[in-house]
Amino acid sequence: MDPQTQQTLLLIFVATAAIALLIQAGMLIGIFLISKKTQEKLTELLPSIHRILAKSETAVSESYVFIKDIGVKTNAILDGTRLQLAKVDELVTDATGRARVQLDRAEMVLDDTVSKAQTTANIVYRGIVMPIREVHGVLSGLRAALGYLGQQRRANMEHVTADEEMFI
């Protein structure tokens, strides 16, 4: 490449670089101006922000006192609830134990009553029913014997026919 072309190319590159630098400088100036405007607006808002922060700090400190008080009261309520639940648990355990003992006693009384009722029924059966059956058997035998002895020796034909018809 000849020196003239090299110089021209170099001039083009330098000019392009210069234009790029000028554009960058313009953008930096624009950014600077926008930053200044933003800073001015923030400077105007700064007292309001300080007031809001001060009120927020006050509200947080007051809330902290209430929250701490609520925490203490909540812990006291929880402790009381734990004690009451322990008492209720103890009461339920005691009532369950007593109920179990009473049920055992009731079962023993019921078993004893049933066994006494069975014994009484056996005594009544052996002492009253069996002798009555025996007496009834003896009386039935006597009645049959007396009936046999009291009957005529020969049976009447009408009676025999009636007996046969009833049998059939």
C-alpha positions as CSV (number, residue, x, y, z in Angstrom):
1,M,0.0,0.0,0.0
2,D,1.2,3.4,-0.8
3,P,1.8,6.1,1.8
4,Q,-0.9,8.3,0.5
5,T,-3.6,5.7,1.0
6,Q,-2.3,4.9,4.4
7,Q,-2.5,8.5,5.4
8,T,-6.1,8.7,4.1
9,L,-7.1,5.6,6.0
10,L,-5.4,6.9,9.1
11,L,-7.2,10.2,8.7
12,I,-10.6,8.4,8.4
13,F,-9.9,6.3,11.5
14,V,-8.8,9.3,13.5
15,A,-11.9,11.2,12.3
16,T,-14.1,8.3,13.3
17,A,-12.5,8.0,16.7
18,A,-12.9,11.8,17.2
19,I,-16.6,11.7,16.3
20,A,-17.1,8.7,18.6
21,L,-15.4,10.6,21.4
22,L,-17.5,13.7,20.7
23,I,-20.7,11.5,20.9
24,Q,-19.5,10.0,24.2
25,A,-18.7,13.4,25.6
26,G,-22.2,14.6,24.5
27,M,-23.8,11.6,26.2
28,L,-21.8,12.1,29.4
29,I,-22.9,15.8,29.4
30,G,-26.5,14.6,29.0
31,I,-26.1,12.1,31.8
32,F,-24.6,14.8,34.0
33,L,-27.5,17.2,33.4
34,I,-30.1,14.5,34.1
35,S,-28.2,13.6,37.3
36,K,-28.2,17.2,38.3
37,K,-32.0,17.5,37.8
38,T,-32.5,14.2,39.7
39,Q,-30.3,15.5,42.5
40,E,-32.3,18.8,42.7
41,K,-35.6,16.9,42.9
42,L,-34.2,14.5,45.6
43,T,-32.9,17.5,47.5
44,E,-36.4,19.0,47.5
45,L,-37.8,15.6,48.7
46,L,-35.1,15.1,51.3
47,P,-36.9,16.9,54.1
48,S,-40.1,14.9,53.5
49,I,-38.1,11.7,53.5
50,H,-36.5,12.7,56.8
51,R,-39.9,13.4,58.3
52,I,-41.3,10.1,57.1
53,L,-38.2,8.3,58.4
54,A,-38.6,10.0,61.8
55,K,-42.3,9.1,62.0
56,S,-41.5,5.5,61.0
57,E,-38.8,5.2,63.7
58,T,-41.3,6.6,66.3
59,A,-44.0,4.1,65.1
60,V,-41.5,1.3,65.2
61,S,-40.3,2.1,68.7
62,E,-43.9,2.5,70.0
63,S,-44.9,-0.8,68.2
64,Y,-41.9,-2.5,69.8
65,V,-43.2,-1.6,73.2
66,F,-46.7,-3.0,72.4
67,I,-45.3,-6.1,70.7
68,K,-43.1,-6.8,73.7
69,D,-46.1,-6.3,76.0
70,I,-48.1,-8.6,73.8
71,G,-45.3,-11.2,73.8
72,V,-45.2,-11.1,77.6
73,K,-49.0,-11.5,78.0
74,T,-49.0,-14.3,75.4
75,N,-46.3,-16.2,77.3
76,A,-48.3,-15.7,80.5
77,I,-51.5,-17.0,78.8
78,L,-49.6,-20.0,77.4
79,D,-48.1,-20.8,80.8
80,G,-51.6,-20.6,82.4
81,T,-53.0,-22.8,79.6
82,R,-50.2,-25.3,80.1
83,L,-51.0,-25.5,83.9
84,Q,-54.7,-25.8,83.2
85,L,-54.1,-28.6,80.7
86,A,-51.9,-30.4,83.2
87,K,-54.7,-30.1,85.8
88,V,-57.3,-31.3,83.3
89,D,-55.1,-34.2,82.3
90,E,-54.6,-35.1,85.9
91,L,-58.4,-34.9,86.5
92,V,-59.2,-37.0,83.5
93,T,-56.6,-39.6,84.5
94,D,-58.0,-39.7,88.1
95,A,-61.6,-39.9,86.8
96,T,-60.7,-42.7,84.4
97,G,-59.0,-44.6,87.2
98,R,-62.0,-44.2,89.5
99,A,-64.4,-45.2,86.8
100,R,-62.4,-48.3,86.1
101,V,-62.4,-49.2,89.8
102,Q,-66.2,-48.6,90.0
103,L,-66.7,-50.7,86.9
104,D,-64.6,-53.5,88.4
105,R,-66.7,-53.3,91.6
106,A,-70.0,-53.3,89.6
107,E,-68.8,-56.3,87.6
108,M,-67.9,-58.2,90.8
109,V,-71.3,-57.3,92.4
110,L,-73.1,-58.4,89.2
111,D,-71.1,-61.7,89.1
112,D,-71.9,-62.3,92.7
113,T,-75.6,-61.5,92.2
114,V,-75.8,-63.9,89.2
115,S,-74.1,-66.7,91.1
116,K,-76.4,-66.2,94.0
117,A,-79.4,-66.2,91.7
118,Q,-78.2,-69.4,90.1
119,T,-77.6,-71.0,93.5
120,T,-81.1,-69.9,94.6
121,A,-82.6,-71.3,91.4
122,N,-80.8,-74.6,92.0
123,I,-82.0,-74.7,95.6
124,V,-85.6,-74.0,94.6
125,Y,-85.4,-76.6,91.8
126,R,-84.0,-79.3,94.1
127,G,-86.1,-78.3,97.2
128,I,-89.5,-77.6,95.6
129,V,-89.7,-78.6,91.9
130,M,-88.1,-82.0,92.2
131,P,-90.3,-83.0,95.2
132,I,-93.4,-81.7,93.5
133,R,-92.5,-83.8,90.4
134,E,-91.9,-86.8,92.5
135,V,-95.2,-86.3,94.4
136,H,-97.0,-85.7,91.1
137,G,-95.5,-89.0,89.7
138,V,-96.6,-90.9,92.8
139,L,-100.1,-89.3,92.6
140,S,-100.3,-90.1,88.9
141,G,-99.4,-93.7,89.7
142,L,-102.0,-93.9,92.4
143,R,-104.6,-92.4,90.1
144,A,-103.8,-94.9,87.4
145,A,-103.9,-97.7,89.9
146,L,-107.2,-96.5,91.4
147,G,-108.6,-96.0,87.9
148,Y,-107.6,-99.5,86.9
149,L,-109.0,-101.0,90.1
150,G,-112.2,-99.0,89.8
151,Q,-112.9,-100.0,86.2
152,Q,-114.8,-103.0,85.2
153,R,-112.9,-106.1,84.3
154,R,-114.2,-106.3,80.8
155,A,-114.2,-103.4,78.6
156,N,-117.4,-102.3,77.0
157,M,-117.4,-102.7,73.1
158,E,-118.5,-99.1,72.6
159,H,-115.6,-97.9,74.7
160,V,-113.1,-100.1,72.9
161,T,-114.4,-98.9,69.5
162,A,-114.2,-95.3,70.6
163,D,-110.6,-95.8,71.8
164,E,-109.6,-97.4,68.5
165,E,-111.2,-94.6,66.4
166,M,-109.4,-92.0,68.5
167,F,-106.1,-93.9,68.0
168,I,-106.5,-94.0,64.2
